[in-house]
Amino acid sequence: MTKLWTWITSIEIATPWLFWVAITAAPVAVALLHLWDRWRRGVMARRMGELPVLKGLMASQSPRRRLVKDGIAAGALVLILVAAARPQIEGKRKIEVRGLDVVVAVDVSKSMLVDDVGPTARMTKKKLPTTRLERARELATLVIDGLPGDRIGPVVFAGAAAHFPLTEDHEVAIRFLGDLGPADLPQGSNLGEVLRVSRCLLRPDLYDDLGCSRIGRRGHGGDPLRGESLDPKPEPGAPIAAEDALVEKVERGKAILVLTDGGEPDEETLKEVVNARELGIAVLFVGVGTEAGGIVYEIDPTTGRRTTTPKRMPDGSTVTSKREDAGMTALAQASGDAKRYLVAAERGELDPTPVIDSLKAVNRGLATKKIKEMRDVFEPFLFAGLMLLVIEVAISTRRRQRYPEAT
């Protein structure tokens, strides 16, 4: 009985309004029909003649049996309607998960506010500034939307990098990339730093190696949000939900996608590319901007928006920025394939297909995961309701009497 009660109390109803109709309106409706039928039979009996005379003729009739039949019919109706309300219990199902862990890093340095590119329909509709940064964000959004089932680790960088843990919630990742801008990070464009942070996000098992501890850990800045952890193991005493546990059969593929207007293949950056390659992490670069380039302007430190004041060199000359194809190609070559450097369209709409195809070429892992799902359990209620209908039909409304007229 204890198990049965536990099972009953764990049931949830998919259609609550129908359930309440079943347990309230259905019995009342059957009771009203019973009273109406009783009144109708009384009227008909009085029309047929005097009740004392008819009493002997109707002696075999059993009002009690009719009441029992209507009660059973009410119970059957309640059970059938409860079944129609879709009672459910929480169950678990094992699924196979294939996908990548992808870090999407967007450059938010001052040079990304250069307006040497054309607007897209989205930028025009939302009245966004026509800058390299907005095109990079839009392309990153399109790429993320084109990778369903993959985990995304959003990163924004300039002189330093800000990161968010790997997440299956793509909306959160897209929002993170859009919320931080040039005013939120130290100025510069440190590709070596963003590659190191990205590598550490993808390989938390090497947290104490290769400089990963510099991105922050317990009690330090840069830690993941609560509920997420860079540690491969949970905190001592922390429960592990079985439905959240991934059991890897084949290690998930890992990739880093960097959207920037360029970078020099300096020693530190090349070292980080080689480290990622040795760890099996594919590194892709997407160039944003034009070869002709444009003037770099200062930004307002409070609003993060570009001002009308050009950025100047120590000698007073205006700073210009061009897309650095040669340096990015050299970095892609160091990652194992020069074709891993792609160029975003300078004008018109952005096409994420080449980037998505390059990411899909990375070997995808295989894991199993137990997920919660609601399972319908209407069968016992429907069966019980149908059995009650069979019983109701089998019960006669007349008593067995050998000489009913003698009563």
Number of C-alpha atoms within 10 A of each C-alpha: 6 7 8 9 9 10 11 13 10 12 17 18 18 15 13 14 10 18 21 15 16 23 17 12 14 19 20 14 11 17 16 12 13 17 12 12 12 14 12 11 12 12 11 10 15 11 10 10 10 10 14 8 10 14 15 14 14 15 16 18 17 15 13 12 16 18 16 15 22 18 18 20 22 23 21 26 22 24 25 21 22 24 25 19 22 22 23 19 17 12 12 14 11 11 12 13 19 18 21 24 23 27 28 25 29 29 31 32 25 24 32 26 25 24 20 22 21 16 23 18 11 13 16 11 9 8 10 13 17 18 20 29 29 22 29 27 20 21 23 26 20 18 21 23 16 15 17 14 16 23 22 26 25 28 26 27 30 27 18 19 25 20 24 21 21 22 17 15 13 21 12 15 25 21 13 17 25 17 9 17 22 27 19 19 17 14 16 16 23 19 27 22 19 27 28 23 25 32 27 23 28 24 18 17 14 16 20 11 10 13 12 20 15 15 20 14 16 9 7 10 10 15 17 17 10 6 5 12 18 20 14 11 10 11 10 6 6 8 8 10 8 12 13 11 13 15 14 15 12 13 15 21 23 25 26 24 25 27 27 30 32 26 21 18 20 12 9 15 20 20 16 23 26 18 17 24 17 11 13 14 23 25 29 24 25 24 24 29 32 23 14 10 18 19 17 24 21 17 19 14 12 8 11 15 17 19 13 11 12 16 19 15 10 7 6 8 10 14 14 17 20 19 21 19 21 14 15 26 23 17 26 24 16 18 25 14 15 16 13 23 24 20 20 23 18 19 14 11 16 17 13 19 12 14 23 16 12 15 24 15 10 17 18 18 17 18 17 16 18 18 14 14 12 15 15 18 16 18 14 12 20 20 15 16 24 17 14 21 18 14 14 19 13 10 12 13 17 15 14 11 12 8 10 15 13 9 11
